Amino acid sequence: MYKLSEKNYIERDVSWMLFNRRILSEAQRTDIPLMERMKFLGIYSNNLDEFFRVRVATLNHIVKYADKGEKDLSKRCEKTLKTVNLLNTKYAKEFEKTVEDVMDGLSKQNIHLLRKADLSEEQQEYVKQYCMKNLIGTISPIWLSSIKCFNTTLDDTIYLAVRLQEWKEEKKKAQKDFAVVEMPVKQLGRFVVLPDTVVEGVTHHNVMFLDDIIRCALPYMFPGTSFNDFEAWSFKITKDAEMELETDIRGGVLQKISKGIKSRKNGLPVRLIYDKQMARSILKALLERFSPYSVDTMLPSGRYQNHKDLMSFPRFPSADGSEMEYEKWESVMPSWAKERSLMQAIRQRDRFLHVPYHSFNAYINLLREAAVNPEVKGIKTTLYRLAKDSKVIGALIAAARNGKKVTVVIELLARFDEESNIDWSKKMADAGINVITGVEGLKIHSKVTLIQARYGNLAVVSTGNFHEGNASAYTDFLVLTANTPVVNDVARVFDFIDKPYLPVHFRQLLVSPNGMRRQIEALIKQEIKNHRLGLPSQILCKLNHITDEGIVRRLYEAAASGVKVNLLVRGNCSLVTDLPELGGNLRVNAIIDRYLEHSRILVFANGADLDHPEIVEDDGSHHDYKVFIGSADWMPRNLDHRIEVYTPVYDAVLKREARMIVEYGMKNERNVFRSQEALYKYYSEKEIEKE
């Protein structure tokens, strides 16, 4: 067995930091539209917040509370935390510089972010009227002396620490105090657009951060006091989002999750980010409010926090005629999805959708057909995340009202969507849908739909959520099939969810935690065996994350034995590609572009030459490569602690399409070959040819 060490295994959380750094590098590119750079800054910031809420919080728990039998794990996590914090400090400086560069770019396009000192008299009056109308009465400052501890502050919120002083005529301080202001971003947005100004015939667009608007309003926010000098600095607190779920068997899962959401609001602080210009006296006063808890990470930053809000920056035309955003790509409706009956189209042959290149409406229309088709008896589906106004649920509710037996397995532990999923569960139950709220101890991450019909059942297996919003921004692959063995296995998945501790044998699907790990390792070992027998061998896979130590060992073994291992990995990747013993056989590529790469596609040569898979041997035999698509990344949680599903792809057209997606991704290189652009062009032209 291949031995792992610090030299050949990158810790998951260190790998994540390297991944997020790639997001930042996109924001640094000057060859992409300015608003897209702004978006990447927002994604970087949002990613980092969630990382500290969840992963850093978890590492801290292990370091602080691991018992004597877990010393090695504790030391490993402690070392990871140290590396993460060093990288975070380094990247924070890069991030701040990148923000400055993007803001300079805005200025060159005559889009100006103004502060109080920049305002003309007319603009000062406009801001004053805005404050009187929108801020006064909305914001209620809290004296810092009244705050005993910051463990009750909100996590996803920006605060201003305000120093108030009274100066007498002789410029002697007579009084000083501190206050904290919570910024009402959710109510008012982060940016306030001021009227345009025209200088020498050129239009200039003016914007202010809400932070600076509030700074202008401070003199009006402390009525009845004698303070006449105000300064404010921003700060934010990131809190532990790991939920402490009670294990009392008397409480149902729904009640436990609800309690967990409430406990999240009182999570302990794990990170403090503050304006590096903040006065030492007020910073000291803030830190005293964290006692008896300590903040694991303190990071001085720039004037503004929560840069995720940059994703909602107001849009303006460019001054020089350049594109400010990517040209919008309209999703293509595949020709088969335009037929009168989608169910019949799927029965003719297996179909696929590759969203967002293909329209997700094809899947929704299939549900709508099932909701009214007299031959349909029932619909079963798993739901992990849902759109705010979910058309998927609308179709399912319609089906239930039309007398179909509808069962929905909804995962209440979908992180940060728990509250939304609870609300949807209640609405569906009220509409007569049989709602199953997950399995104790096993998160349900599979994405499968079963349509039970008189003339033959159908199934959908997806790599991503049945979520209209995700389907417009994430690349995912859906297989729609009437293949009886596969469809029967999908039915067994729902049996397994219903009774997870009874033995279920899957004949076609790879299902975790049943046998997926063993089957994936067997597929890798078969490639090694084929190579030794002189047969073509190759592993070509597209995943979001690869961190499982067992899988990493197998991949190293394959590459070291001579198997070409080509991996397209968007996020965490614990593999080191340049190890001498691998002989250059391991290659990892990644795509960061306009869409979030989310599909999981596995291709194993199985003795076939992937460059010429149609070749038949002299003896008439033919090796057929294997393709699987599904919901699982190669991480311990997916392989051992979740219900996940991969389906084999049998249709020759679908296999070729799935393989092409990964091959395009492996060729992806900025300014040379952009796989997303190539795929969009391919699907668009393909549908035009059919018209």
N, C-alpha and C positions, 0 to 999 in steps of 0.2 A: 504494500500500500504506500502510495506517495506521501512522504512526510511533509507537513506544513510547518512553516516557521515565519518569523517576522520578515524575512527576505522574500518570501514567495506568497505571502497572504496579506492583503490589505484589509484592515479592519473595516467593517461595514460603515461605521460612522465617519471614519477618516475618508473612505471612498465617497461618502455622501458630500462631504465638504469639497472634494475635488470636482464632483459633479456640479455642485452649485456654482463653483468657480467658473465652469464652462458657460453657465447662464450669464454670469457677469461679463465674460469675454465677448458675448454677443452684444451686450450693451455698449461695449467699447468700440465696436466696429463702426467705421465712418461710411461704409459702403451700403448700409441699409437705412431705410427711412427713419427719420428722427423720432416719430411717435412709436415705432417698433423698438427702438433703443430704449425709449421711456418705458415701454411695456416690460422689457427684459429686466430693467432696474426694479420695477414693481414685483415681478416674479421672484427675483433674487431675494428681495426683502421679505416677501411673504413666506417663501420656502424656509428662510432662516428662522423666522418666528416660530413656525410649526416644528422645526427641528429642535429648537431649544425647549419648546413646550413638552415635547414627547420624548425624543431620544436623549437629550442631555439630562432631562429630569430622570429618566430611567437609569442612566449611568450613575447619576448622583445617588439614587436610591440604593443601588448595588454597592457602591463604595461605602456609603454610610451605614448600611444596615445588614450587609452580608455577614453570615455567621462564620464561625471558625472553619467549618468544612468548605467554605467557598473563598478561601484566601487567594487562590490563584486567579479566580474570576475577578475578585475585587481589585487585585493589582493590575490585571489586564484592562479593566474599565478605567482605573485611575490613570493609566498611561494613555489610554485613548482620549480621556477628558483633557489631559495636558496638551496632546497634539491638536485636538479640536480647538482649544482656546488659543493656541499659538497661531493656527491658520486663520481663525476668526479675526484676531487682531491684525494680522497681515492683510487679509482681504478687506477689512473695514476701511483701511487707508485707501486701497484701490477703489473701493466703492465710492467713497467721498470724492475722490478725484474724478471718477467717471460721472457722478452727478453734476459736478461743476462743468465738465466738458459738454454734457448734454444741455445744461442751462445756457451755456455760451452759444451753443447751436441754435437754441430757441431765439436768443437775442438777435442773431444774424438773420433770422427769418422775421424780424420785427415783432416778436412775441416776447413781452417783457414781464418778468416777475418783480413786482414792486414791493418795496418796504415803505414804512411810514415816512422816512426821510426823502424818499423819491417822489412823494405826492405833490402835485400842484394844488393850488387853492381850490380849484373846482373838484379835483379828485378827493381832497380832504373832506369837502362838504358831502360828496357822494358816499364816502366811507362812513362819515358820521351818521348820515341818514340810514344807511344799511344797519349800522350798529343799533340805532334807536329802534328800528323796526324788527330786527331779527335776533339781536343778542341780548339786549336788556330785558330781563325777565326770563330768558332762556337759561342763562348761566347763573349759577349760585356759587360764588367762591366759598371755600372752606378754610378757616384759619388753621395753619399748620399745627398750632398748639393744641387744636381739638382732635387731631389725628393721632391715635395711640399706636397703630400698627398698620402697615401697608398690605397685610395679607387679605384685606377685604376690598382692595381696589380692583378695578376691572382690568382684565388682561389685554383686551384688544382696543386699548384707549390711549390717547395722547393726553398728557397733562402739562400744564404750565406751572412752574414754580415761580411765584411772584414775590419780589421784595418791594415793600412799601416803605417810603421814608417821608418824613415831614422836615422840610428845610425852612428855617426862619430867614428873615431878610439878611441877617448877618452871616448866612450860609453855615450855620451850625445845626447839626442834627439834633432835633429835639425828641424824635420818636422813630422807631423802626419796628416792622413786623413782617411776618411771612404768611403767604396764603397759597392754596393750591386751586387751580381752575381745571375742571374737566372739559375738554373740547368737544362740542356737540357735532362731531363729524357726521354721524349717522343722520342727524336731522338736517344739516345745512350743507353737507358735502365738504370736501377738503379745500376747494378752490372757489374764489369769488371773482367773477369776470367784471372788470370795470369798463366804462365806456371807452370806445376806441378814441385815439387822438390822431390828428392829421398834421404832419410836419412837412412843409414844402411839397405838398401833394402826395406824400407817402403815408399810408395808413399804418398805424401802430396799434397792436392788440395788447391790452393790459390785464394782468391777472395778479391776484394776491393770494398767498396761502391764508387759510382761515386763521392760522396762528398769528399772523401779522395783523389781521383785522382785529382780533381780540386784543392784541397789544395796544392798538389805537383806542379801544373801548375801555381800557382799564380805569381811566379817571372817572368813568360813569358807573363803575361796578361796585364801588365802596361808598355808597351814600352815607352821610352822617359821620364820616371820619374826616380828619384834618390832613390826611396824606396828600402830598402834592408832587411826589416823584415815584415813578413806577418802572421796574425792570422785570422782564420775564424770560425764563429759559425753559425749553421743553425737556420732558423726560418721559420714558415709557417703561413699563414693567412687564416682563414675560413671566408667566406663571406655569407651574407644573400642571399639565393637562392629563396626567395619568389618573384615571378614575379608580377610587377604592370601592369596589363592588362588594357589598355584604354577601355572605354565603349562607345566610339563614334560609333554610329550605322552606320556611313558612311564607316567604315573600316570593311573588312571581317575578319572572324576568323583567316584565314591563316596569314594575315598581322599583326593581334594583337599578335599572338604567336611569330612571327618573331621578333616583337619589344620587346616582353617580354624576349626572349633569349638574345637580345642585352643588355637589361637593367640589366639582371642577371650579366653580366660581370662587371658592375659598382655597384654591390651591396655593401652595407656598411659592414665593418669588424665586426664580432661578437666574434671572438676568435683569440688570438695570442698565439702560442706555440713556445717556444724558448729554446735553449740550456742553461741550468742553469749555465754553466760555462762562459756564455757571459760576456764580460767586461761591467761594469756598465755604462761607458761613452758611449759605442755604443748602449746599450739598451735604455738609456735615449734619445739618438739621434733618434732612431727608433720610440719611443713612441711619440715624438714631431711631427712626420709625420702623426699621426692619427688625429691630431687636424684639424677641430673643432669636429670631431667625436670621440667618446670614444669606446674602446673595452670592451665588456661586460664580457669577460672571458680572463684572462691572466694566462698561465700555464707554469711554468718552467719545462723543460723536459730533456731528455738525449741528446746525441750527434747527433742522427739521427732522422729525422721526416718522416712523410708519410710511416708508417710501412705497409701500404697496399701493398707496393712493395715487401714485403716478400713473397707474393703469387707467385711471378715470380722468386724466388731465383733459381740459377742454380742447376741442379740435378747432384749428384755424387754417386758412389757406397759407401756402408758403409764399414768401416774398419773391423768390427767384424762379418759381415755376416747377421746382423739384417736387417729387412725390413725398408726402408726409407719412403715408401709410402704405402697406402693401395693397396692390389691387385685389379687390375681393374676388374670390373664386366661388362661383355658384356650384352647388352640389349637383351631380348628374343623377337623373332617375334612370336606372338600367332598363333596357327595353322589356325584359321579362316582367318587370314590376308595373308595366303599363297595361298588361293584359287584364281582361275582365275579372278573371279569378286567379288570384295569386296562389291559392292552394293548389289549383290544377297545374299551374306553371311549375311549382315545386315538385309535384308528383311526376312531371315529365322528366325532370333531372334535377340534381342538386344545384342550388343557387348560392350566390354569395353577395355580400355587401362589404365594401371597404369604405367606411366612413372616415372623414367627412367628404371624400371625393364622391362617393355615392350618397344619395339622400337617405337619411334615417327614416324618412316618411314611408319608405317601402315596408319597413318592419311594422310601423304603426298601422299602415293600411292592412297588413296581414291580420293584425289583432282586430281591426274594425270589421274585416270580412268574417273572421271567426265569431265575432259578437252577434252577427245577424244571420249567418249561414245555418239553415235548418239541420244540416248533417252534423254540425259540431255539438258535442255533448258537454265538453268541459275544456278548461284552459288551466294550466299550472305554470307558474313562473317564479323565478327568484329575482328579488329586487335588492340592490345594495345601496345605490344612491339614486335620488329622484329629482327631476327638474321641479322648479317652484310651481309651475302650472302644468303638471305632467299629463301629456296626451296619452301616455301609456296607461296610466291609471284611469283616465277617462274612458278608454276603450274597454278596460277590464270591468269597470263599473257598469258600462252599457251591456256587456256580456252577461253579468250577474242579473241585471234587471230583465234581460231577455230569457231568463230561465236556465242559462248555462251554469254548470257547476264550476265555479272559479276558486282556485286555491292560490294564494300568494304567500311565498316565504320571504319575509322582509327582515333584513339584518339590522337589529337595533344597535349593534356595536360598530356600525360604520362611523369611524372617528369624525367628530365634529358635525355629523349629520344625524346624531341620535335623536335630538328633539324633533327635527323635521320628520324622521321616520316614524316616531311615535304618533305624531299628528295624523300622518297618512294611514297608519294602521287603524286608527279609530274611525277615520272616514270610510275606509274600505269595509271594515266590519259592519258599520252602520248600513252600507249598501248591500249587505248580504254575502260578501266575499269571505271565504274561510281564510283567516289570516293566521299564519304560523310565524311566531316571532323568534325564530332561530333555535339553536341547539345549545344546551348548557355545556360550556367548555369547548365548543367548536364554532368558530366564526364561519358563517356561510358566505363565501366569496365567489362561488361559481355563478355563471351567468347563462342560465338555460331556460327555455320555454318549451312546453309540451302542449300541443293542440290535439285533443282527443275527438276523433271524427268517425262517423259510421263507415266510410269507405277507405279508412286507413289514417293512422295518426301521423302527425308531422312534428318536427322538433327544430328548435333554433339553439345553436351553441355559439356563444360570443366571447370575444376576448375582453370586452368592456361592458360597462353598465348600460342598461336600457334607459338612457337618460338623454333627452333631446339636446340639452346644453353641452354635455360632454361630447356628443356625437357631432357637434359643429366645430369642436376644437381639438379633440383627441382622435388619433388614428386607431381604428379598431376594425377587426375582421369578424364578420358573422357568417356562419354556415347555416343554410336553411335546407332541410333534408326530409325526405320521406323514406330513406333507407331503413328498412324494418329493424335489422339488428341494432343500429345506432339509436333509433327512436325507442326501442324497447329498453336499452340501457339508460336513456334519459328518464324514462318512467321509473327505473330502479333507483335513480338518484333521488327522486322524490320519496320513494319508499324508505330509502336510507335516512333521509332527513327526518321523516316521520318517526322512524324507529332506528336511531343511529347505532344502537348496540346489538342489533341482530345481524348475523352474517349475511352479506349481500355480495354476490359474485357478478362482476362486470365483465362482459365478454368483449366489448369494443372500446369503451371509454377508459381513459386513465383517470382515476379518482383518488384524491387524497382525503383523509389520511390512510385509506385502505391499502393501495399498492402502487401509487404513483411514483414514489421515490425508487422503489425496486425496479419498476418498469423502465424508468428513464435511465437508471444505471445500466440495466440490461441492454438498452439500445446503444449506449456508448460503448459497452464492452463488445457488442456485436461488430461495431465499426473497427475496433482494434483487431478482433479475430479476422475479419474480412481482409484487412490490410496485410496481416501475416500470411493469409492464404493467396495473396497476390491479386485480390479483387479490388475494384475501385472502392475508396472509402472517403467519406467526408461528413463532417458535422456542420450544419449551417443553421444557426438559430437566431431568432430575434426575441429579446426579452427586455423587461424593464430593469431587473436586478438579478445579479448572480453573487450570492454571498455564502451559500451553504457549503460547509467545509467538505462534506462527502462528495458533492457534485464537483467542487473545485478539484479535488484529488483525481477524480475520474477523468476530467477534462485534461489535466496535466498528463496523466498516464496515456491518454489517447494521442496527444500531441507528441509526447516523448517517443511513442512507438511508431510515429510516422503519419498518423492520420491528420489530414488538414482540418483544423478546427477554426471556423470563421463565425464570429459572434458579433451581433449587433445589439449593444447594451446601452440603453438610454441613461440609466442612473447608477446605482451602487454596483461596483464590479470589483471583487476581491482578487481577481487574477492579475498576475504580472506577466506580461507578454514576452519580455526580452531575456528570459532565462536561457542560458547556453544549452542546457540539456533538451530544450524543446525543438531545437533545430529550425527555428523560424516557422514552425507549423501552427502556431497559435496567433491569431489576429483578432483584435477587438476594435470595432468602430462604433461611433455614436452619431446621432443626428440631433441637432438642436436647430429648429427652423420655425416656421410660422405655426405649425401644428405640434402638439405634444405627442410624441411617439408612445403608443400604449399597447399595440397589438403584440401578442405572443405567438410566434410561429416557429415550429420545430421541423427541421428537415434532416433526415438521415439517409445517406446514399444507399445503404442496404445492398451493396454490390453493384449499383448502377453508376454509370459515369454521368454525373450531373450536368456536364457540358454537352453530353449527347445521350440523354436518357432513353431515346427511342431505339438505340442499338440492340439488336438481337444477336446472341452468341451463335457460333458455328453449329452447335448442337441443337439449335432451335429454342434454347432456354432464354428467358428474359428476366433480368433483375429489375424490380420496380422499387423506386425510392419511396420512403415513407414520409408523410407530412401529417403534423398534428397542429391544431390551433386550440387555445384555451385561456383560462383565467389565471394560471399559476406562474409566478416567478420562481426562480430557483433559490429560495430562501427557506430556512428552517420552519418559519411560521406557515408558509404556504404548503410545504410538503408534509408537515407533521401535525399542525394545529388548526387547519382550516379545511372546510369542504370545498375542494377545487375540482375542476373538470377540464380535461383535454379530450377532444374528439379526433379520431383519425379522419383524414380527408381522402376519399376514394375517387371522386370524379376527376378525370384527367385534366379537364379545363381548370377546375378549382386548384388542383395541385400545382399546375403550371403558374397560375396567378399568384398563389401564396409564395411559391419559391421565388418568383420574380421580385416580389416586394422585398424579400431579404437580400437578394442579389443586388438590387438597386441600392439598398441601404449600405451594403458593404462598399459600393463604389462612391458613396456620397463624399464629396469634398467641395468646400466652398470655392466659388469662382471657377470650378472645373466641371462638377456634376452635382446638381441639386436634385436629390431623389424625389422630394415632394413635388417639385415643379414638373419633373419628368413623368411622375405617376398621374398628376392631374391632366397633363397633356395627353397621356396615353388613354385614360378613361374617357376624356372628352371626345377625342378623335374616334375612338372605338364606337361610341354611341352615335356619332354623326354618320359613320359608315353604315350603320344599321337602319338609319332613317330613309 
